[in-house]
Amino acid sequence: MIAQISDTLLAKKAELSQRIAAIEADFKKGRAADFAEQTSERENDEVLDEIHHEAKAELSLICHALQRIENGRYGICDSCAEKIAEQRLSALPYTTKCIDCAT
């Protein structure tokens, strides 16, 4: 099971890294000279900024989960040190808490 989750996490890490790079490249592009287009671009920038923030946060969680796999702590609750249910790990592979401690 851990190998499968690791593969899933690595695939998601690659996807998020590409998304983040694309957003950052878009931010580096110049903006239009037309005022109306600049207004639209600023609105798009706000949306992209939120997507960028969320992607970076998720990427951080994924990297932390991969690190936990490497050091043998994956699937152990950070709060109570009990095993996290496989169903929970399948649904949320970067969780660090069992369902009891998460609520």
DABEL-V105619 format. One line per field, one symbol per residue. burial: + if it has 16 or more other ideal C-beta (glycine too) atoms within 10 Angstrom, else -. Layout:
# DABEL-V105619
burial: ???
This chain:
# DABEL-V105619
burial: ----++--+--++--+--++--+-----------------+---+--+---+--+--++-++--++-++----++-+------+---++---++++++-----
